[in-house]
Amino acid sequence: MLLIDSHAHYDDGRFEKEYEGGAFAALRDAKTAGVLCVVNSGADLETSRASVSLASRGGGELPEIYASVGIHPTETGRYRSMNEALDGVRALAGEKRVVAIGEIGLDYHYPDTDRETQLSFFDAQYGLAEELSLPVVIHDREAHGDVFDIVRAHPNVKTVLHSYSGSAEMARQYGSLGVFMSFGGVLTFKNAEKTREAARAVPRELLMLETDAPYLAPTPHRGKINTSAYMVYTAGVLGSLFGTDADEAAFRAAEASRRFFGI
Ligand SMILES: [Zn+2]
């Protein structure tokens, strides 16, 4: 099977604690399972820097590793000056193997969220991506309407909604705008019929697979640490949705990822 993991966090400390041999052992095992490439996503300046450094170590017995850099919505409150933070993102975006700005977006899950700050960072980083001609990786949690409006306001930027959690109807609307959508372990959860329905509504050339590792491990590993090797389960479910085998589902999703990131 040929797989590309379009979104993961191998710099996360959970790998050292919960995966024997740590992140590099997990990446080696992923390569053995057929994972050719991993896009490691930053969530603040520190993890974006870690993504860039991880990317420089890919290849050989590891998958090829690429990085995306950006400030995640829940991290936006940490920076006293948005412009300073943005300068940091801009500098990192110029590093080798950086293929996207992300993950950026909106997260309205917590009631005490400062939505205004999140919206400013989101819009500014979208603008940065446009200026640098880089695609954007979006995190959207319980903010579907506002995210949709901002995506629509940036028609010149290639965009993916990572771990897509919207409706099938919204997936069709995004599809008609040429926006990519990426699916992970949730696709395999028993209670995730809504997510499977949404995946079925996505044009195949816009549908990517991811893990969000170490989070959101698919069934039958749900609740444990996730790794790119487990994408075989997600690909199996995706195949069943489209009436193909897991290999073809994985291959077509990998093609979409290649086109999206230019890798
Ligand atoms: Zn993530």
Residues whose N, C-alpha, C, O or C-beta is under 5 A from the ligand:
A	BS01	ZN	D212
